[in-house]
Amino acid sequence: DEKKLKVEKAKLLADGQTVELTVPDIKPTWCMEVRYELETSAGDTVSSRINNTIHNLAE
């Protein structure tokens, strides 16, 4: 079953390279794809996708 989830919040962390996503309805899954499109500080666009598995989530 394919399900689109809403990102409630995206936060750039202090290292300037890590983005923390808040996704309220996220659950463990065998196959997940995260697509993103970001703008750099120079105004360039960076886009790609990440395919991953979530085995468990911290509480």
Backbone bond lengths (Angstrom), bond angles and torsions (degrees), N, CA, C in turn:
res aa  C-N    CA-C-N  psi(-1)  N-CA   C-N-CA  omega(-1)  CA-C   N-CA-C  phi
1 D - - - 1.447 - - 1.523 110.03 -
2 E 1.298 116.14 123.56 1.458 120.31 176.71 1.518 108.79 -89.18
3 K 1.329 115.59 133.74 1.460 120.18 -178.33 1.526 108.88 -139.66
4 K 1.314 116.61 127.79 1.463 120.73 176.29 1.518 108.48 -88.06
5 L 1.328 115.66 134.25 1.460 121.42 178.79 1.522 109.34 -114.21
6 K 1.290 115.90 146.24 1.460 122.48 -179.58 1.528 110.12 -90.80
7 V 1.322 116.53 130.50 1.461 121.31 172.74 1.523 106.67 -82.94
8 E 1.328 115.92 115.80 1.465 121.09 -177.95 1.523 111.58 -77.77
9 K 1.346 115.47 -34.24 1.460 119.66 -175.74 1.525 109.28 -153.15
10 A 1.324 116.55 141.50 1.463 122.75 173.17 1.524 107.02 -127.56
11 K 1.333 115.91 127.30 1.466 120.38 -174.87 1.527 109.60 -128.46
12 L 1.327 116.89 125.27 1.456 121.92 174.76 1.524 108.06 -79.49
13 L 1.324 116.81 123.18 1.461 120.85 -177.46 1.527 111.15 -81.26
14 A 1.314 115.73 170.68 1.466 122.86 -172.88 1.525 113.84 -58.75
15 D 1.339 117.63 -26.64 1.470 119.03 -179.63 1.530 112.45 -72.63
16 G 1.333 117.02 -8.58 1.456 121.52 178.00 1.518 114.34 74.06
17 Q 1.342 117.46 4.43 1.463 121.53 -177.36 1.521 113.32 -125.71
18 T 1.316 116.75 -20.02 1.458 121.35 -174.85 1.520 110.14 -103.32
19 V 1.332 115.89 132.11 1.461 121.62 176.56 1.522 108.00 -112.32
20 E 1.319 115.99 124.58 1.466 122.07 178.04 1.527 108.14 -97.02
21 L 1.334 116.00 124.28 1.462 121.35 -179.24 1.516 110.24 -104.12
22 T 1.319 116.64 138.28 1.459 122.52 172.48 1.525 106.89 -107.49
23 V 1.345 115.19 115.25 1.467 122.02 -178.74 1.529 106.74 -128.17
24 P 1.332 118.01 95.90 1.464 121.89 -172.02 1.534 115.53 -56.15
25 D 1.314 119.07 -37.97 1.467 121.49 -173.82 1.524 114.07 -94.69
26 I 1.323 118.13 13.40 1.464 120.38 -176.58 1.530 110.76 -70.38
27 K 1.330 115.41 142.93 1.467 122.48 -179.39 1.521 108.50 -141.67
28 P 1.340 117.49 162.50 1.463 119.35 174.51 1.532 110.53 -56.00
29 T 1.325 115.47 143.02 1.465 120.79 -178.85 1.523 109.71 -155.65
30 W 1.315 116.28 152.65 1.466 121.24 179.09 1.517 112.12 -77.32
31 C 1.310 117.03 -29.84 1.464 119.74 -175.22 1.525 109.36 -143.48
32 M 1.319 115.47 125.28 1.458 120.02 -178.93 1.525 108.68 -141.97
33 E 1.314 115.87 143.29 1.460 120.77 176.33 1.521 108.54 -124.43
34 V 1.323 115.82 128.61 1.463 122.19 176.02 1.526 106.90 -111.90
35 R 1.315 116.26 118.77 1.466 121.00 176.24 1.522 107.82 -103.61
36 Y 1.321 115.20 140.50 1.458 117.98 -179.89 1.520 111.58 -142.90
37 E 1.318 113.91 153.76 1.459 122.90 173.16 1.524 106.11 -140.47
38 L 1.320 115.95 115.93 1.461 121.92 -175.53 1.518 110.34 -121.60
39 E 1.310 115.55 154.62 1.459 120.89 174.85 1.523 108.44 -109.78
40 T 1.328 116.60 127.79 1.461 121.15 179.31 1.527 109.82 -76.61
41 S 1.322 115.88 169.09 1.468 119.90 178.29 1.526 111.25 -64.28
42 A 1.344 117.12 -20.43 1.465 121.62 177.48 1.530 111.97 -86.38
43 G 1.345 116.42 -3.09 1.458 120.13 178.76 1.517 114.62 91.87
44 D 1.330 117.31 1.53 1.464 120.95 178.02 1.527 110.25 -79.80
45 T 1.325 116.24 153.75 1.458 121.59 178.00 1.520 109.77 -100.49
46 V 1.324 115.57 133.26 1.461 122.72 175.72 1.522 106.44 -121.69
47 S 1.337 116.95 124.46 1.460 119.48 178.93 1.525 109.67 -138.97
48 S 1.314 115.06 149.01 1.458 121.35 178.60 1.516 108.11 -172.04
49 R 1.317 115.71 -164.42 1.460 120.66 175.49 1.518 109.17 -146.25
50 I 1.311 114.87 154.16 1.461 122.82 179.11 1.517 106.98 -122.59
51 N 1.327 117.25 128.66 1.461 121.93 174.70 1.517 107.62 -107.46
52 N 1.326 115.83 131.13 1.455 119.16 -175.19 1.525 111.72 -153.67
53 T 1.324 115.06 175.85 1.458 124.10 174.40 1.517 107.67 -123.79
54 I 1.327 117.20 140.87 1.462 121.47 174.00 1.521 106.92 -111.10
55 H 1.337 116.70 112.05 1.463 121.09 179.83 1.524 111.84 -82.59
56 N 1.332 116.42 -41.93 1.468 120.42 176.06 1.517 108.71 -157.01
57 L 1.318 115.38 163.96 1.461 121.87 -178.49 1.521 109.52 -123.24
58 A 1.318 116.26 143.29 1.462 120.46 174.63 1.520 108.78 -69.07
59 E 1.303 115.94 150.15 1.472 119.07 179.98 1.498 111.91 -89.50
